[in-house]
């Protein structure tokens, strides 16, 4: 059990270290983005045409509207039962 607790503690600390590392990358990217790219090895760049971007934005907008409509249908006010007064 102590080994399991130690491994759990170690994994939590590793997650905190990764969090601090990525936070440092974020802050450093404002000062020197090229250095951060070289550190992370992230040299990928993505580009899309204006039409593709608009189509993707429209799809996201439509899916949000569908979800909102579905939520409105699902939420119905609770019906109250009236007590008979004798």
C-alpha positions in Angstrom: 0.0 0.0 0.0 2.9 2.4 0.8 4.3 1.7 -2.7 1.0 2.5 -4.3 0.7 5.7 -2.2 4.3 6.7 -3.2 3.5 6.1 -6.9 0.3 8.2 -6.6 2.2 11.0 -4.9 5.0 10.8 -7.6 2.4 11.0 -10.4 0.8 14.0 -8.8 4.1 15.8 -8.6 4.9 14.9 -12.2 1.6 16.5 -13.3 2.5 19.6 -11.3 5.9 19.8 -12.9 4.3 19.5 -16.4 1.8 22.2 -15.5 4.6 24.5 -14.5 6.6 23.7 -17.6 3.7 24.4 -19.9 2.9 27.6 -18.0 6.5 28.7 -18.5 6.1 27.9 -22.3 3.0 30.0 -22.3 4.6 33.0 -20.7 7.8 32.6 -22.7 5.8 32.5 -26.0 4.9 36.2 -25.5 8.5 37.2 -25.1 10.3 34.8 -27.6 7.9 32.6 -29.6 10.7 31.1 -31.8 12.6 29.9 -28.7 9.5 28.2 -27.4 8.9 26.5 -30.8 12.4 25.2 -30.8 12.0 23.9 -27.2 8.7 22.1 -27.8 9.6 20.9 -31.3 6.3 22.3 -32.5 7.2 23.4 -36.0 3.8 22.4 -37.4 1.7 25.2 -39.0 -1.8 24.8 -40.1 -3.6 26.9 -42.7 -7.0 26.8 -44.2 -8.7 28.9 -46.8 -11.3 31.5 -45.9 -14.1 29.3 -47.3 -13.1 26.3 -45.3 -12.9 28.4 -42.1 -16.4 29.8 -42.8 -17.8 26.4 -43.4 -16.3 25.0 -40.2 -17.6 28.1 -38.2 -21.1 27.6 -39.7 -21.1 23.9 -38.7 -20.1 24.8 -35.1 -22.7 27.5 -35.0 -25.4 25.1 -36.2 -24.5 22.4 -33.7 -24.7 24.9 -30.9 -28.1 26.0 -32.0 -29.3 22.4 -32.2 -28.0 21.7 -28.7 -29.7 24.8 -27.3 -33.0 23.7 -29.0 -32.6 20.3 -27.5 -32.1 21.7 -24.1 -35.2 23.9 -24.3 -37.3 20.8 -25.3 -36.0 18.7 -22.5 -36.6 21.3 -19.8 -40.3 21.3 -18.9 -41.8 22.9 -15.9 -42.9 20.5 -13.2 -46.6 20.1 -13.0 -48.1 20.7 -9.5 -50.9 18.6 -8.2 -53.6 20.5 -6.6 -54.9 19.4 -3.2 -58.6 18.9 -2.9 -60.1 20.8 0.0 -62.9 18.9 1.7 
